[in-house]
Amino acid sequence: MLLVCSALTTLVALGFFLVGLADGSVSEFNIVLWIALLGMLSLSVFGGWLLFRRSRWVLALLVLSLSALPCLLAALFVGMLWLTNPHWQ
């Protein structure tokens, strides 16, 4: 589950990067930040998968939880909004 959430987080960040390239908001000024962000997210997914395959489950869970935690918290927030149906007035 953490691997799927980490992969989804990486894909969402990659999607924002590609949209930013298309509309020009990713420029020479901030391309290094984007590359570092995407590299760290990809490294987290690949490192967690590699650690899991080498039977280091605790380390794999820790590495994967770094990038999966934002995805899980966002899903919890959206689910809470859906269940409580708040009025924004």
HELIX and SHEET records of a PDB file:
HELIX    1   1 LEU A    2  ASP A   23  1                                  22    
HELIX    2   2 ILE A   31  ARG A   53  1                                  23    
HELIX    3   3 TRP A   57  THR A   84  1                                  28    
END                                                                             
